[in-house]
Amino acid sequence: MEPTLGLGYAALGAGISLGLAGAGTAIGLGFSGVAGTGIISEDPRKFGNVLVWNALPQTQMIYGFLMAILIMLGAGLLGGTVEPISEGAGLVALGAGIVVGVSGLSAIGQGSICGGGAIASAKRPDVFGQSLVLGVLAETPAIFGVVIAVLMLLAIGFL
Amino acid sequence: MDAFVLVLVAALVAACLFVPLYLLRITPIVYATAVVKVKESKLMDDKKYEEFASLDLEDFPSFFEDTDYGKHITAPSYENIERGLLLYERDLDHEVFDLIPKDLSEVFDFLIRKWDVLNLRRVLAGIHAGIPEEEVKEGLVEAGYMYDSIQELAGRGIEEAASALEGTPYDIREGMEEYRATNNFSFIDLLLKKRMFEKVVEEAMWSREKKLKTFNAYLQVLADSLDMKAMLRGKAGGVGIEELRRFLMKFDVEREYEESKDVNDFLVRLGETKYSYLIEDVGEGLDLTEVERKSEEQVLKRGKEISVAETFGLGPVVSFMAQKEAEIRNIRLIAKLTAEGFSPEKIRESLLFA
């Protein structure tokens, strides 16, 4: 079957969802990862803590990946028969992808916080918990983005 | 609609290009920050100082065994500890220099040049005190840019050494007149410090690099402290304004210097000038060594504060260097005073704390 414009929008939404969220995670990880390597170069025993700080900015990419899968499943791009979808439905799916992708850029800020948290707790292990809470708080925009995107997909019957 | 999609794709491409550019910009300084923060966590705290100050010299090597100093402090003698601290400091300076982003290496080059000054100081002080050439050479630290040529100066006289230094960054001819007149090595010592420091100031203060903002602030504090100590020593030794000017980075309290009756009066007058922050904890009737220690404490305090003002960047690096320098100074002092038989209480009083 010839792909329709609606299907193209949906595919673009899937791409943007993972692409932007992935970019956010890459930048965020760049920050926390570099801080982490600096820390373990001085004290390899701190690898466990460093790993936790580097795991946090990864979640945005996971959200982007999940949203991309959901959009592709809804549009029949994964394993199913490709059904023609309307231009309107395709745009909604694109919107869902954009909201997850853009909110996934929160990984940049989260990476900065995690880099700072890793450094702070390397110097003072007693502030690990407090710093971690601040790092987790930066996850909020991404979670809200996923919620809205899921509601959008539900509205067009993709889920 | 096609235009909309095109704009969207263009925005994505731009975002993808932004990632490596952003990372390239921030990576070096975040790494440096992380490394120095871990090093900072290993600095000795009050409890450790308390324990250290009450040890016998024989216990020093085992005290340092599992620390960064362990590699260099291996024997229970003040000479070994002093030498070990110098070697440790040299290694650390090179390590920090390597951590600094390459675009700032010209400014932080002082970490390497500092060893030229220390070696030169050792050679000139050795000549002044009549220490045998071999002994002077043994005390030098293999570091800096002019190690070989400085080593060659060890066998010469001070006039010959001054001529040999002509045209180098450490030209001391300006201080030779006072030295000849008084036979006081402090004049040469002050000039060497000034020579090293003015180059850093020149490089850093005139740089448009925003990253140097905190470093410059700290540099100013260091310059104030060095100048103030020189002025106090000058006042105590009856040095005139014109002579003293040659040894200072900036002489902006000439009136106070000239009008004050003695060093105590000068100290009081300094309290009304930009140097007041360096002597805010100084009580009346303190000796000069104590005043200098108090001012060094203020320098250390300012150095520590810089790290809070700038979480990532040069702030933590500068702050760590200030704290490490104080720690090395404290260890050297503890070793010296322990070797001389001072009590732990007396030793503790002499230490630098911010």
HADDOCK unambig.tbl for C-alpha pairs under 7 A between the chains (distance, minus, plus):
assign (segid A and resid 23 and name CA) (segid B and resid 16 and name CA) 6.60 0.50 0.50
assign (segid A and resid 23 and name CA) (segid B and resid 19 and name CA) 6.79 0.50 0.50
assign (segid A and resid 27 and name CA) (segid B and resid 19 and name CA) 5.85 0.50 0.50
assign (segid A and resid 27 and name CA) (segid B and resid 23 and name CA) 6.71 0.50 0.50
assign (segid A and resid 30 and name CA) (segid B and resid 23 and name CA) 6.23 0.50 0.50
assign (segid A and resid 31 and name CA) (segid B and resid 27 and name CA) 7.00 0.50 0.50
assign (segid A and resid 34 and name CA) (segid B and resid 27 and name CA) 6.29 0.50 0.50
assign (segid A and resid 34 and name CA) (segid B and resid 30 and name CA) 6.42 0.50 0.50
assign (segid A and resid 34 and name CA) (segid B and resid 31 and name CA) 5.43 0.50 0.50
assign (segid A and resid 35 and name CA) (segid B and resid 30 and name CA) 5.65 0.50 0.50
assign (segid A and resid 35 and name CA) (segid B and resid 31 and name CA) 5.17 0.50 0.50
assign (segid A and resid 35 and name CA) (segid B and resid 34 and name CA) 5.12 0.50 0.50
assign (segid A and resid 38 and name CA) (segid B and resid 31 and name CA) 4.87 0.50 0.50
assign (segid A and resid 38 and name CA) (segid B and resid 32 and name CA) 6.84 0.50 0.50
assign (segid A and resid 38 and name CA) (segid B and resid 34 and name CA) 4.97 0.50 0.50
assign (segid A and resid 38 and name CA) (segid B and resid 35 and name CA) 4.78 0.50 0.50
assign (segid A and resid 39 and name CA) (segid B and resid 34 and name CA) 5.36 0.50 0.50
assign (segid A and resid 39 and name CA) (segid B and resid 35 and name CA) 5.45 0.50 0.50
assign (segid A and resid 39 and name CA) (segid B and resid 38 and name CA) 6.15 0.50 0.50
assign (segid A and resid 42 and name CA) (segid B and resid 35 and name CA) 6.25 0.50 0.50
assign (segid A and resid 42 and name CA) (segid B and resid 38 and name CA) 6.49 0.50 0.50
assign (segid A and resid 119 and name CA) (segid B and resid 34 and name CA) 5.42 0.50 0.50
assign (segid A and resid 119 and name CA) (segid B and resid 37 and name CA) 6.37 0.50 0.50
assign (segid A and resid 122 and name CA) (segid B and resid 38 and name CA) 5.83 0.50 0.50
assign (segid A and resid 123 and name CA) (segid B and resid 37 and name CA) 5.74 0.50 0.50
assign (segid A and resid 123 and name CA) (segid B and resid 38 and name CA) 5.38 0.50 0.50
assign (segid A and resid 123 and name CA) (segid B and resid 40 and name CA) 6.72 0.50 0.50
assign (segid A and resid 123 and name CA) (segid B and resid 41 and name CA) 4.49 0.50 0.50
assign (segid A and resid 124 and name CA) (segid B and resid 41 and name CA) 6.92 0.50 0.50
